[in-house]
Amino acid sequence: MLNWDASDPSVPGDPLSISYRQPGVVLTDRHFTVPLDHGDPDGETIELYAREAVASDKAGQDLPWLVYLQGGPGFGANRFAGRQAWLDRALEDYRVLLLDQRGTGRSAPATRQTLPLRGGSAEQAGYLTRFRADSIVRDCEAIRTEVTGGAPWTVLGQSFGGFCAVSYLSTAPEGLSAAVITGGLPSLHAHADDVYRAAYPRIERKVAAHYARYPQDVERARRIADHLLTHDVVLPGGYRLTVEAFQSLGLMLGTSDGSHRLHYLLEDAFVRTPGGFDLSDAFQEEVQGLLSYAGHPLYALVHEAIYGQDARPTAWAAERVRTEFPQFDAAKAIAGDAPVLFTGETVHPWMFDTDPALRPLRETAELLAARTDWQPLYDPARLAVNEVPVAAAVYHDDMYVDTAHSLQTARAVRGLRTWVTDEFEHDGLRAGAPRVLDRLLALTRDEV
């Protein structure tokens, strides 16, 4: 039997570095130690994890590096099997570092299980203020010299990873040879309130498009919402399925196949039982997996904090702004003959009541929402004189990131080249790979 200290965040017996193979690729586990607070380099440290990937036939070559920053916040880097998706194109030119950003994956994960190690809610909230784009960029710079020998690298930022890339261009452009951004050009100035005032009409358009494609889903959604308004439904894993939680399944509508997946979910919602119609076990099980934040609680905790850049609190912006759009009130829709509107890409305080993975963190989330000392994440003056080649895919009606905000930022970054397309949704890097990455790399090289 192994004896180990449960307070030690490292995995017992986990090697510092090990290489292994998958079809067409050699992978190496990489571990790094960085300051928790980069402003206090001699203080507490945390451990970061990344997976290095190189094409099998190029493993011995001296290749330039590409560091990948996943979307979120709160998600670890992709766990590919071989040369899947965009990685296949990247491995033609680069060694790739798939970095688990701090708080995600194997990099000091921040969850209901680990955060109590910090102390109470106040200590947890203070700790999480160091898990935004500015700290992630400084992590990248702290490990870059060890990884590349000091050479600059290319950053590929998907969604929130793109926010981090813009922060990188603002604070440490000397570390970059190029920046490639997909669905992740943030507003440089907008408060969270502005972000969600732009978001709700965009979400409504996505819902309208879904109902136009699947008109039978209008009545299906109304029937499910009516059931939830009159029944207390607790899913198998303990998640309380309220009507607001059901509406949040609209998050699916921002991806290439999300409308189709939502349709198939709704059509299997009810089953006849001896007591009448009830929500089917299959429906409940799938919804539990879609709504639970157990695998990525950091998303819920710091999602609005990624927009904090001054003394104004975020103060549950998505919840407050939603009241300005009464058409999203499901009870009113059911009372009349209106369709039930889904929501998405929004975090609400009720999630910390419905989700057992978030309930212990409610007070921590409240403290973060009330915080008034957020620091700027972007430097417009420095971006205006940018010299790093930058290319960004901007999706024409991206549900998750406002297109108008993205284009405004694109104009503010010197030399940034955009590819505006309605061919893809927010997950274009996955759905359109390797074509999306190939085009963006070509733009950074002035090849198109």
Solvent accessible surface area in square Angstrom, and as a share of the most:
residue,aa,sasa,rsa
1,M,230,1.03
2,L,139,0.69
3,N,143,0.74
4,W,146,0.51
5,D,89,0.46
6,A,85,0.66
7,S,67,0.43
8,D,65,0.34
9,P,114,0.72
10,S,58,0.38
11,V,91,0.53
12,P,52,0.33
13,G,81,0.78
14,D,49,0.25
15,P,64,0.40
16,L,145,0.72
17,S,70,0.45
18,I,86,0.43
19,S,68,0.44
20,Y,72,0.27
21,R,166,0.60
22,Q,60,0.27
23,P,112,0.71
24,G,34,0.33
25,V,0,0.00
26,V,21,0.12
27,L,7,0.03
28,T,21,0.12
29,D,14,0.07
30,R,44,0.16
31,H,48,0.21
32,F,7,0.03
33,T,83,0.48
34,V,2,0.01
35,P,23,0.15
36,L,10,0.05
37,D,53,0.27
38,H,22,0.10
39,G,61,0.58
40,D,70,0.36
41,P,89,0.56
42,D,140,0.72
43,G,28,0.27
44,E,89,0.40
45,T,66,0.39
46,I,12,0.06
47,E,75,0.34
48,L,2,0.01
49,Y,2,0.01
50,A,0,0.00
51,R,38,0.14
52,E,17,0.08
53,A,0,0.00
54,V,4,0.02
55,A,1,0.00
56,S,40,0.26
57,D,114,0.59
58,K,49,0.21
59,A,34,0.26
60,G,83,0.80
61,Q,91,0.41
62,D,148,0.77
63,L,24,0.12
64,P,78,0.49
65,W,27,0.10
66,L,0,0.00
67,V,0,0.00
68,Y,3,0.01
69,L,0,0.00
70,Q,25,0.11
71,G,8,0.08
72,G,13,0.13
73,P,2,0.01
74,G,7,0.07
75,F,77,0.32
76,G,20,0.20
77,A,4,0.03
78,N,46,0.23
79,R,120,0.44
80,F,31,0.13
81,A,66,0.51
82,G,3,0.03
83,R,73,0.27
84,Q,87,0.39
85,A,38,0.29
86,W,6,0.02
87,L,1,0.00
88,D,48,0.25
89,R,24,0.09
90,A,0,0.00
91,L,0,0.00
92,E,84,0.38
93,D,39,0.20
94,Y,14,0.05
95,R,38,0.14
96,V,0,0.00
97,L,0,0.00
98,L,4,0.02
99,L,2,0.01
100,D,0,0.00
101,Q,5,0.02
102,R,3,0.01
103,G,5,0.05
104,T,5,0.03
105,G,39,0.38
106,R,88,0.32
107,S,0,0.00
108,A,20,0.16
109,P,55,0.35
110,A,2,0.01
111,T,27,0.16
112,R,111,0.40
113,Q,136,0.60
114,T,43,0.25
115,L,1,0.01
116,P,76,0.48
117,L,114,0.57
118,R,79,0.29
119,G,36,0.34
120,G,39,0.38
121,S,24,0.16
122,A,67,0.52
123,E,94,0.42
124,Q,14,0.06
125,A,3,0.02
126,G,20,0.19
127,Y,17,0.07
128,L,1,0.00
129,T,29,0.17
130,R,82,0.30
131,F,2,0.01
132,R,6,0.02
133,A,1,0.01
134,D,45,0.23
135,S,14,0.09
136,I,4,0.02
137,V,2,0.01
138,R,124,0.45
139,D,2,0.01
140,C,0,0.00
141,E,40,0.18
142,A,52,0.40
143,I,3,0.01
144,R,25,0.09
145,T,82,0.48
146,E,112,0.50
147,V,14,0.08
148,T,24,0.14
149,G,70,0.67
150,G,37,0.35
151,A,51,0.40
152,P,65,0.41
153,W,1,0.00
154,T,5,0.03
155,V,0,0.00
156,L,0,0.00
157,G,0,0.00
158,Q,19,0.09
159,S,15,0.09
160,F,5,0.02
161,G,0,0.00
162,G,0,0.00
163,F,9,0.04
164,C,0,0.00
165,A,0,0.00
166,V,0,0.00
167,S,0,0.00
168,Y,0,0.00
169,L,2,0.01
170,S,2,0.01
171,T,69,0.40
172,A,9,0.07
173,P,26,0.17
174,E,113,0.51
175,G,0,0.00
176,L,11,0.05
177,S,54,0.35
178,A,11,0.09
179,A,0,0.00
180,V,0,0.00
181,I,0,0.00
182,T,0,0.00
183,G,4,0.03
184,G,1,0.01
185,L,2,0.01
186,P,4,0.02
187,S,20,0.13
188,L,14,0.07
189,H,133,0.59
190,A,16,0.13
191,H,12,0.06
192,A,0,0.00
193,D,21,0.11
194,D,60,0.31
195,V,17,0.10
196,Y,2,0.01
197,R,103,0.38
198,A,29,0.23
199,A,4,0.03
200,Y,0,0.00
201,P,47,0.30
202,R,5,0.02
203,I,0,0.00
204,E,56,0.25
205,R,123,0.45
206,K,24,0.10
207,V,0,0.00
208,A,60,0.47
209,A,53,0.41
210,H,1,0.00
211,Y,19,0.07
212,A,85,0.66
213,R,125,0.46
214,Y,35,0.13
215,P,87,0.55
216,Q,86,0.38
217,D,0,0.00
218,V,45,0.26
219,E,112,0.50
220,R,75,0.28
221,A,0,0.00
222,R,42,0.15
223,R,106,0.39
224,I,1,0.00
225,A,0,0.00
226,D,64,0.33
227,H,20,0.09
228,L,11,0.06
229,L,74,0.37
230,T,95,0.55
231,H,99,0.44
232,D,111,0.57
233,V,18,0.10
234,V,81,0.46
235,L,3,0.02
236,P,91,0.57
237,G,46,0.45
238,G,24,0.23
239,Y,4,0.02
240,R,94,0.34
241,L,3,0.02
242,T,29,0.17
243,V,10,0.06
244,E,61,0.27
245,A,0,0.00
246,F,0,0.00
247,Q,1,0.00
248,S,11,0.07
249,L,3,0.01
250,G,0,0.00
251,L,66,0.33
252,M,12,0.05
253,L,10,0.05
254,G,0,0.00
255,T,30,0.18
256,S,51,0.33
257,D,54,0.28
258,G,0,0.00
259,S,13,0.08
260,H,71,0.32
261,R,94,0.34
262,L,0,0.00
263,H,13,0.06
264,Y,126,0.48
265,L,6,0.03
266,L,3,0.02
267,E,75,0.34
268,D,85,0.44
269,A,2,0.02
270,F,42,0.18
271,V,71,0.41
272,R,177,0.65
273,T,48,0.28
274,P,153,0.96
275,G,81,0.78
276,G,32,0.30
277,F,98,0.41
278,D,60,0.31
279,L,5,0.03
280,S,14,0.09
281,D,116,0.60
282,A,74,0.57
283,F,2,0.01
284,Q,26,0.12
285,E,103,0.46
286,E,84,0.38
287,V,0,0.00
288,Q,29,0.13
289,G,59,0.57
290,L,63,0.32
291,L,14,0.07
292,S,19,0.12
293,Y,21,0.08
294,A,65,0.50
295,G,72,0.69
296,H,44,0.20
297,P,6,0.04
298,L,5,0.03
299,Y,14,0.05
300,A,5,0.04
301,L,10,0.05
302,V,1,0.01
303,H,1,0.01
304,E,13,0.06
305,A,6,0.05
306,I,8,0.04
307,Y,25,0.10
308,G,0,0.00
309,Q,29,0.13
310,D,54,0.28
311,A,71,0.55
312,R,119,0.43
313,P,48,0.30
314,T,3,0.02
315,A,33,0.26
316,W,33,0.12
317,A,0,0.00
318,A,0,0.00
319,E,57,0.25
320,R,96,0.35
321,V,1,0.00
322,R,30,0.11
323,T,110,0.64
324,E,86,0.38
325,F,31,0.13
326,P,82,0.51
327,Q,74,0.33
328,F,1,0.00
329,D,51,0.26
330,A,4,0.03
331,A,51,0.39
332,K,130,0.55
333,A,5,0.04
334,I,33,0.17
335,A,93,0.72
336,G,42,0.40
337,D,136,0.70
338,A,45,0.35
339,P,54,0.34
340,V,0,0.00
341,L,16,0.08
342,F,0,0.00
343,T,1,0.01
344,G,3,0.02
345,E,26,0.12
346,T,6,0.03
347,V,1,0.01
348,H,1,0.00
349,P,22,0.14
350,W,41,0.14
351,M,6,0.03
352,F,1,0.01
353,D,71,0.37
354,T,3,0.02
355,D,0,0.00
356,P,41,0.26
357,A,8,0.06
358,L,0,0.00
359,R,93,0.34
360,P,85,0.53
361,L,2,0.01
362,R,71,0.26
363,E,107,0.48
364,T,1,0.00
365,A,3,0.03
366,E,60,0.27
367,L,71,0.35
368,L,6,0.03
369,A,11,0.08
370,A,63,0.49
371,R,73,0.27
372,T,74,0.43
373,D,76,0.39
374,W,12,0.04
375,Q,111,0.49
376,P,89,0.56
377,L,6,0.03
378,Y,17,0.06
379,D,54,0.28
380,P,52,0.33
381,A,75,0.58
382,R,100,0.36
383,L,0,0.00
384,A,55,0.42
385,V,99,0.57
386,N,9,0.05
387,E,150,0.67
388,V,14,0.08
389,P,58,0.36
390,V,2,0.01
391,A,0,0.00
392,A,0,0.00
393,A,1,0.01
394,V,6,0.03
395,Y,2,0.01
396,H,109,0.49
397,D,40,0.21
398,D,4,0.02
399,M,0,0.00
400,Y,26,0.10
401,V,15,0.09
402,D,22,0.11
403,T,20,0.12
404,A,67,0.52
405,H,36,0.16
406,S,5,0.03
407,L,51,0.26
408,Q,106,0.47
409,T,3,0.01
410,A,10,0.08
411,R,183,0.67
412,A,38,0.29
413,V,3,0.02
414,R,134,0.49
415,G,59,0.57
416,L,22,0.11
417,R,84,0.31
418,T,51,0.30
419,W,31,0.11
420,V,70,0.40
421,T,14,0.08
422,D,117,0.61
423,E,100,0.45
424,F,25,0.10
425,E,48,0.21
426,H,10,0.04
427,D,15,0.08
428,G,0,0.00
429,L,4,0.02
430,R,131,0.48
431,A,47,0.37
432,G,8,0.08
433,A,23,0.18
434,P,64,0.40
435,R,126,0.46
436,V,0,0.00
437,L,0,0.00
438,D,63,0.33
439,R,97,0.35
440,L,0,0.00
441,L,1,0.00
442,A,13,0.10
443,L,9,0.04
444,T,16,0.09
445,R,96,0.35
446,D,113,0.58
447,E,113,0.51
448,V,88,0.51
